Amino acid sequence: MGAIAERYDSVRARVIDAADAADRRPEEITIVAVTKHVGVPEVRQAVTAGCTDFGENRVQEFLGKYGLFPDVRWHFIGTLQTNKVKDVVGRAYLIHSVDSLKLLEKINVVAEAKGIVQRVLLQVNVSHEESKHGVQPDEAEEMLRASIDMHGVEVCGLMTIAPLSRPESVRWVFRGLSELFATLNGMRFNGVELSELSMGMTNDFTVAIEEGATIIRVGTAIFGR
């Protein structure tokens, strides 16, 4: 067994342990292997190891790897400029990083023109860091309401990025997103049902799972530094 396969198995074991601790089923949690700065041979090893979901931050890298590995699910997890939307819509299984109403509207227009429905997550800046992208928690409701009349997008849930710190010290960020998720679902917007919470990375994914993450984005723990 190669190093990437060993690390992937280790991540899966940690997911199972975290799910058990939270009285959740491990099958509820999707591991997205983040391929930023990762080459094609490493992606191929991860596929062989059993990884089915991959995430890319940059559009050019996304397009290149998507073309080589069309049989896995590719997530777009980085900042998406409106002029690059046409390259990602229809190829991404899920766009995690919808950080403005303008971007959501652009994705809708492009998806409608292609005759498809693009699955997306709203990126929420729970920690209120100036360096982080995302809407403020009170703006998420406005975006969700706006999406009701958009036929080219399906808002499936929420995403956030926690500050880089000790896992326990950022638990409040994950809990805040989980509470917002529950609040928005409780409003029962017509035709909108949130099911995904994308939160937690190599440093803190076990805490994110304990707070309700359904998707974790893991790079270093799988591919190494």
N, C-alpha and C positions, 0 to 999 in steps of 0.2 A: 504493500500500500504506500502511495506517495505522500509527501508532506501535506499537500492540499487536501487530499482525501481524508487524512488523519485529522486535520484541523476542522474540516467540515463535519466529520463525525463528532468531534468534541463540541462544536457549536450545537449540533442537534441534541446531544446529551444534556447540555446546559439548558436548552429550551425545554426539554422534558422535565428537568428538575424544577425550573422556574414555574412551569405550568402546574406541576403537582403542588408546589407550595401555595399557589393561588387557587387551587381546586378547579383548574381549567383543563380542557383537553388539548394536548400538544398539537393535534391536527388542526386546531383553530388558528395556528400561528404559521405564517409564511415567512421563510427565510429568503430575503433578497440578497444575493451575493453582489456586492458593489464592485464594479470592474474599473473604477477610476484608476489610471496609471497601471492597469493590468493588461498584459499582452494576450494575444490569441491562444498561445499554447497553454497558459494558465487557465483561461476560460474553458478550454477543451478538457483539461484535467478535472475541473469542477463539474462539468457536465457528466463526465464518466463516473465521478463520485456520487452522482445522483441529484445534483442541484438542478432545479427546474426553473428558477426565477432569478433573473439578473437585473441589476440596475446600473444605469450609466448617467453621468453628470453632464457630459458635453455632447452636443448634437452630432458633430462630425464623428466622434468615437462611437456614438450610438448607432449611426447609420452603417458604419463599417462592420461592427460586430453583429448587428441585426442581420445583415446580409449573409454573414458566414454561419450564423446559428439561428435559422428561422424557426426551428422546432422547439425552442424554449420560449418562455414568456419574458419579454423585455420591458422593464419599467423605466420611465424617464424620471429621474429624481433630482436633477439639477435645475438651476435657474433657466427658464425658458423665455427667450426674447420673442416678441410677437412676429418678427420677420422670419423666425425659424419654425413657427407652428406647423406650417405645411409639411415640413420634413418629418415631424414626429407623429402627427395625428394619423391614425390608421395603422401605424406600426407599433406604437407603444400599447402594451396590454393595459397599462395604467400610468397616467401622468400624475405624479405625487405633488408637484410644486406649483399649483395654481395660486399665485400670490396677489392677484388683483382682479377686480371685476372686468377691467379692460382685457386681460389675458383670457379670462373665461369666455367673454364675448367673441374674441378672435377664434378660439378653439371651436366654438359653436358654429361660427360662419364657415370655417374650413371643413369641419365634419359634415355639416349639412350639404355643402357643395360636393363632397365625396359620397354622400348618401349613406353615411354611417353614424353610429353613436359612439362617441369617445368617452371612456371611463376616466374620471379624474378625482383627485382629492384636493381639498382646499388647504393650503399651507397657512397655519396660524402661528403667529409670533407670541406664544404664551409667555415667554420670559421677558418680552418687551425690550430685547437687545437691539440697539441701533444697527449693529453689524449683521443682523439676521433679516432675511426676507420673510414675508408673510403678512397677512392681514391681522389686525388686532381682534381679540376674541369677540368684541361687540359688533365687528363688521362682518363676521362669518354668517350671521343670521341674514343680513342684507343680501349677501352673495347667494345664499341658499334660496332665498325668496326669488331672486332674479332668475335663477336656473330653472324654475318651474316652467317658464315660457320658452326655454331653449330646447329645441328638439334634437340638437346634435351633440349634447353632452349629458352624461349621467354622473352626478356628484355622488360618489360612493362612500365618502367619509372625509376624515381630517388627517393632517400630517403636521408634525412639528419637529424642530431640532432643538435639543436641550443644550445649555452651555456645557463646555468641556470641563468637567469637575468630577469629584467623587460621586459615584452612583446615588448614594443616599441623599446627597445634598441637592440633587436635581429631581428627586421623586415628585416634588410639588408641581413641576412642569408637566410631567406625564399625568398626574392626577388632575391637574387643571384641564388638560385637553380631554381626558376621559369624562370629566364632569360636563364640559361644554358639549361633547358628543351626546351625552344622555339628555341634556337640556334641549338641544336641537331636535333630537328624535322625539322627545316628548311633545314638541309643538305640532307634530303630525302634519307637516306641510303636504299638500296634495301631490301624490306621486313621488315623493322623496322619502327614501328609507336609507339611512346611513348604516353601513355594515363594517367599514374598515377604519382602523386606527393605525396609521403608520408612524411609529415612534420607537426610538431606541436604536443605538448603534453598538459597535464593538465594546465600547467602554461601559455601557449602561443598559444593555438590552434586557438583562434579567429583571431589573427593576421595572422597566417599561412593560414587560410581560405581566408582572405582578399587578400593574396598574391598568391592564386591559389591552395592551397592544395586540393587534391581529397581524401586523406586518412589522418585521424588524429589518433594518438595512445594515448589513455586516460586510465589511471589507477586510480590514487588517486581520481579524480573527480567523478568516478563511485563507486569504492569500499571503499573509505575512506582511512585514513592513517593507 
